[in-house]
Amino acid sequence: MVTTTRQEQHERVWRAAAAVTDPELPMLTLADLGILRRVEIGDEGTARVWITPTYSGCPALAEMRADVDRAVRAAGFDQVRVHTELSPPWSTDWITDEGRRKLLENGISPPGAAPKRADGPVPLTLLPTRTVPRCPQCGSGQTEELSRFGATSCKSLHRCQSCLEPFEHVKEI
Amino acid sequence: MSGDHIYSALSEEHGGDARWAFGTGFTDALAGVDTTVPEGVDGDDLALYCQMLGDDALVQAQRLTDWVTDAPELEEEVALANIALDLIGQARLLLARAGQADGSGRDEDAFAYWRGPEEFRNVHLAEAPRGDFARAILTLLVLSSARLAVFSRLSSSKDPVLAAVAAKAVNELAYHREYAVSWALRLGDGTPYSHERMVAAVADVWPLTGELFATHPVEARMAAQGVGVDPAEVGQEVHRVLTEVLTAATLDAPASFPEPVVAGRQGTHTAELAPLLREMQKVAREHPEATW
């Protein structure tokens, strides 16, 4: 067996877990999405990985955990534990610049800044307050929202009024 | 695809390129979360409190799924299904927390599928018949507003798990409410016919709102310990929100909520809950050994 330092093992686990892709947004890795929180090598050589759910009901989370488990095992670790970390809650602000670039390249409009919420009551807004996303195909700012809920929890559906193409937008949350 | 059984390649044990027709094997919603009950917090009370909040979400979600294949437009069907999915996610975390807090080790499925109606702790509005789309929107507006008010306060709960679940849920509830607000405005201030349907929805839903602000002894004790929120405390805020929305939607907002009377929180339910649960629990009860 090749002797490796704790630091090297740590990096290997991180790289393996970070490269796992989201089953719903396969162009994004868990690192791009910002849901890979940390990894740790236990004394007995157990690789521990912490990921955080995007939405409470995200059905992809179990699949992502299974994928991480498999990827880290494939990287040479027999003992793998994939943990959930709930706090602080994930927001789309955790999506990296690289992740945003990949979304755009794949015709999905990346999220703007997540709504800032101070502690206490969540203010009521009677008018749409969301920023109007740009068309990922032609770049036009003239777009309309078709539905706030798209094919997955994290996306809304829009149409460009310039090129008339429909497109998906990752909702700010 | 090799193996004795044509589905063997789909099972979790298969490794390699296995997919998850029979589940991923990763079913614990709180895996790896420190689930110690904080010192000085009563575990049984915490478990019941989590069931109250979890059952509201689970039963409301099951009711919302009545709209799948039956909504006025495909977009609304997708929206309501997505909202239901968020609520199921919240319910999973809360019910998993309940099973740890009371020391029984019951998992979320044990709570969802193996309790009878008298053991459910949800408010009546969550189990009420779905009615028409106007009523569904008004129900969603009321429930999301009340839940948002409670959960934004729960984000600082003394129970770190409850606080984390609530902080996550707040973002989701805020856009559930936004969705309900947008339709309430459109329908209330729409055609005379849509307005009339919304007026009827307010008349149907309002009598069920009092219970949302009634305090069960468990809620009172949890609030006193800094773990929970006394629902009576959020009544005013929720009334202000609903009044603002209904007024903007050209609808008359009743001046106050009906008298707060504890009902569903103590397991007393309407006749609507049993058939809802029967449908939700059917597969689990017919195939008790199945896993997914």
Contacts between the chains, C-beta under 8 A, distances in Angstrom:
chain1	res1	chain2	res2	distance
A	48	B	32	8.0
A	50	B	32	6.8
A	53	B	89	7.6
A	53	B	168	7.5
A	55	B	85	7.7
A	55	B	86	6.0
A	55	B	89	6.2
A	55	B	172	6.5
A	56	B	86	5.8
A	56	B	89	3.1
A	56	B	90	4.8
A	56	B	92	7.6
A	56	B	93	6.3
A	56	B	165	7.5
A	56	B	168	5.6
A	56	B	169	6.0
A	56	B	172	6.2
A	57	B	85	4.1
A	57	B	86	4.8
A	57	B	87	7.1
A	57	B	88	5.1
A	57	B	89	2.6
A	57	B	90	7.2
A	57	B	92	7.5
A	58	B	89	6.8
A	59	B	85	7.3
A	61	B	26	8.0
A	62	B	20	7.6
A	62	B	23	7.5
A	62	B	24	4.3
A	62	B	26	4.5
A	62	B	27	6.8
A	63	B	20	6.1
A	63	B	24	5.6
A	65	B	24	6.7
A	65	B	26	4.2
A	65	B	31	7.7
A	66	B	12	7.3
A	66	B	20	6.7
A	66	B	24	4.0
A	66	B	25	6.6
A	66	B	26	5.6
A	69	B	26	7.6
A	70	B	15	7.3
A	81	B	32	6.8
A	82	B	26	7.0
A	82	B	31	7.3
A	82	B	32	7.4
A	83	B	31	5.9
A	83	B	32	2.3
A	83	B	33	7.3
A	84	B	29	7.2
A	84	B	30	6.3
A	84	B	31	5.2
A	84	B	32	5.4
A	84	B	33	5.7
A	85	B	32	7.3
A	85	B	33	7.2
A	86	B	30	7.9
A	86	B	33	6.1
A	86	B	93	7.6
A	86	B	161	7.3
A	86	B	164	3.7
A	86	B	165	6.5
A	86	B	168	6.3
A	87	B	160	7.1
A	87	B	163	7.2
A	87	B	164	3.9
A	87	B	167	6.7
A	88	B	167	7.3
A	89	B	164	7.1
A	89	B	167	4.9
A	89	B	168	4.0
A	89	B	171	6.8
A	90	B	168	7.7
A	91	B	171	7.0
A	115	B	171	8.0
A	115	B	174	7.5
A	117	B	170	7.2
A	117	B	171	7.7
A	117	B	174	7.6
A	119	B	152	7.7
A	119	B	155	7.3
A	119	B	156	7.3
A	120	B	152	6.6
A	121	B	149	6.7
A	121	B	152	6.2
A	121	B	237	5.8
A	122	B	148	5.7
A	122	B	152	5.6
A	122	B	170	6.6
A	122	B	173	7.9
A	122	B	174	5.0
A	122	B	177	7.9
A	124	B	177	7.6
A	124	B	181	7.3
A	124	B	241	5.2
A	124	B	244	6.0
A	124	B	245	7.2
A	125	B	178	7.1
A	125	B	181	7.8
A	126	B	181	6.4
A	126	B	185	6.7
A	126	B	244	7.2
A	126	B	245	7.0
A	126	B	248	5.3
A	128	B	182	7.4
A	146	B	75	6.8
A	147	B	75	3.8
A	147	B	78	6.7
A	147	B	79	6.6
A	148	B	79	6.5
A	148	B	175	7.3
A	148	B	178	7.7
A	148	B	179	6.0
A	148	B	182	7.9
A	149	B	75	7.0
A	149	B	78	4.9
A	149	B	79	3.8
A	149	B	82	4.5
A	149	B	83	7.7
A	149	B	179	7.6
A	150	B	78	7.2
A	151	B	78	7.5
A	153	B	82	5.2
A	153	B	85	6.1
A	153	B	86	6.7
A	157	B	75	7.4
A	171	B	175	7.5
A	173	B	171	4.9
A	173	B	172	7.5
A	173	B	175	7.1
